[in-house]
Amino acid sequence: MIRVEGVHHSYDDHPVLHGIDLTLTESRVGIIGANGSGKSTLARMLNGLVIPERGRVLVDGLDTRKHGHRIRQRVGFVFPDADTQIIMPTVAEDVAIGLSGRGLSKADVARRTTDILARYGLAAHHDRPAHLLSGGQKQMLALAAVLVTEPEILICDEPTTLLDLRNVTLVVETLKALPQQVILLTHHLDILHDFDRVLVIDEGRLAFDGAPSEAVDHYRALVSAGGTAPGRNTPR
Ligand SMILES: Nc1ncnc2c1ncn2[C@@H]1O[C@H](COP(=O)(O)OP(=O)(O)OP(=O)(O)O)[C@@H](O)[C@H]1O
């Protein structure tokens, strides 16, 4: 369970989050809001990639300020642009690297790598250079490379942003089938219709917290009322 307690954050004296309190227990949680509203900053706090300036974030009682490494073993994070997440030359190596330092034998690493690539439709690409994959395949690889570590919670920061409709569907169906708790940041509002809970972030504050359709209505109303800063995305 993730708890966010009285979290404030600034970058270079520019306030980005203002007093966020949350307890996240639901299986499927969406986070929506305008560009620059603070969603990614909040998401990155949930596994200790960003430490709050004030307040604290607890994962199963562990404070991200003190237990970042242990928390990141429990909470996987998928970034918006798979290219920035793919770090090894071949597809299999990119998955296997996530298993290093876990005391697994080479045979176990190879077996788990082969299994996860098969599960996510990448078996035929095992030894291919990762940079030659299509955009959708790269996003699936980024997802597989996180899921092979068997996190208890998965945070996905706009994992469908760069994908065409077919690949959006593939990634979304994959996420929805996972047994893990999934926390998904997205500008594709329709993805969230069957989520358990959706948070609307507006200029660093929690503007709405509830059912998906009401959250989307709230976000659209905010945009219509000019409640988000100018020049930001219109919700789809
Ligand atoms: N590392 C950083 N250093 C300085 N400023 C940052 C940093 N990361 C984010 N910001 C700023 O903090 C604000 C919130 O950014 P954040 O990425 O959290 O918003 P977001 O809601 O995820 O936006 P988007 O939908 O565009 O991804 C923005 O003004 C952004 O420019």
The ligand as an ORCA input file, in Angstrom:
! r2SCAN-3c Opt
* xyz 0 1
  N      13.706     17.783    -12.839
  C      13.044     18.941    -12.955
  N      13.678     20.112    -12.763
  C      13.027     21.293    -12.850
  N      11.717     21.399    -13.145
  C      11.040     20.263    -13.354
  C      11.650     18.977    -13.279
  N      10.722     18.032    -13.539
  C       9.566     18.689    -13.765
  N       9.756     20.026    -13.661
  C       8.706     21.051    -13.796
  O       7.707     20.767    -12.834
  C       6.412     21.017    -13.361
  C       5.573     19.729    -13.269
  O       6.152     18.767    -14.152
  P       5.623     17.276    -14.245
  O       6.488     16.574    -15.224
  O       5.502     16.712    -12.879
  O       4.159     17.503    -14.837
  P       3.184     16.503    -15.626
  O       1.821     16.793    -15.121
  O       3.681     15.115    -15.525
  O       3.308     17.007    -17.119
  P       3.136     16.188    -18.535
  O       1.702     15.821    -18.664
  O       3.565     17.219    -19.541
  O       4.073     15.018    -18.469
  C       6.622     21.520    -14.797
  O       6.595     22.927    -14.755
  C       8.008     21.023    -15.136
  O       8.632     21.872    -16.073
*
